[in-house]
Amino acid sequence: MDPTSLTDGLDRMVERAMPILRRAAPGLMGALLRQRCRTSDLVQSALADAVRSFPQFAGQNEADFVGWTMRIMERNSIDRRRRLLADKRAIGRDASDADAALAAVTTKTPSPGQIAIDREALARVARALRQLPFEQRQVLQLVALRGCSHAEVAKRLERSEGACRVLLARARAALLVAMARQGEDGERS
């Protein structure tokens, strides 16, 4: 078989499998994994593993490929959850119960100095946000503060998802520039 046609066939199967895997991924993740990674990470990992392991693929058609890739994604999800749980247990084994309780209290209760630092950082971000154009402020607020998805942002701003992603990237860059200018102005005064 021609290597080019094999690559084209694999590309086509990956393209057709991707939306199916995206829809299935949230159901495979569980709450713990959803807190630690995005569904797109799980899908990309499964597709990357499928492409790397393609010589072992024994299926006959695209449906077989989707099922095979789905099983890879299920195993990856299970492996990631196990690693997260193992990490949590390892942290618990390293400290006694009293140490763990003390650590929990101190990590949840910031010091007065940390509160002051956090307030100043928040004020810097607020000042920098005010310097941005309205649409850039709006997209940052929707994504960063309200946790909206790109689809939700696109619907609210009546733009395509791609345009919203570009606007978000530009807004983040502009925010960084505005904050850097504040730092330079603070050093001069």
C-alpha positions in Angstrom: 0.0 0.0 0.0 1.2 3.5 -0.8 2.4 5.4 2.4 0.7 8.6 1.2 -2.7 6.9 0.9 -2.2 5.3 4.3 -1.4 8.7 5.9 -4.5 10.3 4.1 -6.7 7.5 5.4 -5.4 7.9 9.0 -5.9 11.7 8.8 -9.5 11.1 7.6 -10.2 8.6 10.4 -8.7 11.0 13.0 -10.9 13.9 11.7 -14.0 11.7 11.9 -13.2 10.3 15.3 -12.4 13.7 16.9 -16.0 15.0 17.4 -17.2 11.6 18.7 -14.3 11.5 21.2 -15.0 15.1 22.3 -18.6 14.3 23.0 -17.6 11.1 25.0 -14.7 12.6 27.0 -16.7 14.5 29.7 -18.5 11.3 30.6 -15.2 9.4 31.0 -13.5 12.0 33.1 -15.3 12.2 36.4 -15.2 15.2 38.8 -11.6 14.8 40.0 -10.2 14.6 36.5 -12.4 17.4 35.2 -10.8 19.7 37.9 -7.3 18.8 36.8 -7.4 18.7 33.0 -9.5 19.7 30.0 -11.5 17.3 27.9 -9.5 18.4 24.9 -6.3 17.2 26.7 -7.8 13.7 27.1 -9.0 13.6 23.4 -5.6 14.8 22.1 -3.8 12.3 24.2 -6.0 9.5 23.0 -5.6 10.5 19.3 -1.8 10.9 19.7 -1.6 7.4 21.3 -3.8 6.0 18.4 -1.6 7.6 15.8 1.6 6.3 17.4 0.1 2.8 17.8 -1.6 2.7 14.4 0.6 -0.1 13.1 -1.0 -2.3 15.8 -4.6 -1.3 14.7 -6.4 -4.5 13.5 -9.7 -3.0 12.6 -11.3 -2.9 9.1 -13.0 0.5 8.9 -13.5 3.9 10.5 -16.0 2.6 13.0 -13.4 0.1 14.3 -10.9 2.9 14.5 -13.3 5.1 16.5 -14.0 2.2 18.9 -10.3 1.5 19.3 -9.5 5.1 19.9 -12.4 5.3 22.4 -10.9 2.4 24.4 -7.5 4.2 24.4 -9.2 7.3 25.7 -11.0 5.3 28.4 -7.7 3.7 29.5 -6.0 7.1 29.5 -8.8 8.5 31.7 -8.4 5.7 34.2 -4.7 6.0 34.3 -4.9 9.8 34.9 -7.4 9.3 37.7 -5.2 6.7 39.3 -2.2 9.0 39.1 -4.1 11.9 40.7 -5.4 9.6 43.5 -1.9 8.2 44.1 -0.5 11.8 44.3 -3.2 12.7 46.8 -2.4 9.6 48.9 1.4 10.3 48.7 0.9 13.8 50.1 -1.2 12.3 53.0 1.4 9.7 53.8 4.2 12.3 54.0 2.6 14.2 56.9 1.1 13.1 60.2 -2.6 13.9 60.8 -1.7 16.9 63.0 0.7 18.2 60.3 -1.9 17.7 57.6 -4.6 19.6 59.7 -2.1 22.4 60.4 -1.2 22.6 56.7 -4.9 22.7 55.7 -5.6 25.6 58.0 -2.5 27.6 57.1 -3.0 27.2 53.3 -6.6 28.2 53.6 -6.0 31.2 55.8 -3.7 33.8 54.1 -1.4 36.0 56.2 -2.2 39.7 56.5 0.9 40.3 54.3 -0.4 37.9 51.7 -3.8 39.6 51.8 -2.1 43.0 51.1 -0.1 41.6 48.3 -3.2 40.0 46.7 -5.1 43.2 47.0 -2.4 45.2 45.3 -2.1 42.6 42.5 -5.9 42.8 42.1 -5.8 46.6 41.9 -3.0 46.4 39.3 -5.1 44.0 37.2 -8.2 46.2 37.5 -6.2 49.3 36.5 -4.7 47.4 33.5 -8.2 46.2 32.5 -9.6 49.7 32.5 -6.9 50.6 29.8 -8.2 47.9 27.4 -10.8 48.5 24.7 -14.3 47.5 25.7 -14.4 44.2 23.6 -11.1 43.0 25.1 -12.3 43.7 28.6 -15.6 42.0 27.9 -14.0 38.8 26.5 -11.5 38.6 29.4 -14.3 39.0 31.9 -16.5 36.4 30.3 -13.7 33.8 30.1 -11.6 34.5 33.2 -14.1 35.8 35.7 -17.3 34.0 34.7 -15.7 30.9 33.3 -17.7 30.9 30.0 -16.7 28.5 27.3 -15.5 29.8 23.9 -18.9 28.8 22.4 -20.8 30.8 25.1 -18.5 33.8 24.5 -19.1 33.6 20.7 -22.8 33.5 21.2 -22.8 36.5 23.6 -20.5 38.6 21.4 -22.2 37.4 18.2 -18.9 36.3 16.7 -17.4 33.1 15.6 -15.5 31.0 18.1 -12.4 31.5 16.1 -12.8 35.3 16.2 -13.4 35.1 20.0 -10.3 33.1 20.5 -8.2 35.6 18.6 -9.8 38.5 20.5 -9.1 36.7 23.8 -5.4 36.1 22.8 -5.1 39.8 21.9 -6.8 40.9 25.1 -4.4 38.7 27.2 -1.4 40.2 25.4 -2.7 43.7 25.8 -3.4 43.1 29.5 0.2 41.9 30.0 1.5 45.0 28.2 -0.6 47.3 30.3 0.5 45.6 33.5 4.2 45.8 32.4 3.7 49.5 31.8 2.4 49.9 35.3 5.4 48.1 36.7 7.7 50.4 34.6 5.8 53.5 35.8 6.0 52.3 39.4 9.8 51.9 39.1 10.2 55.5 37.8 8.2 57.2 40.5 
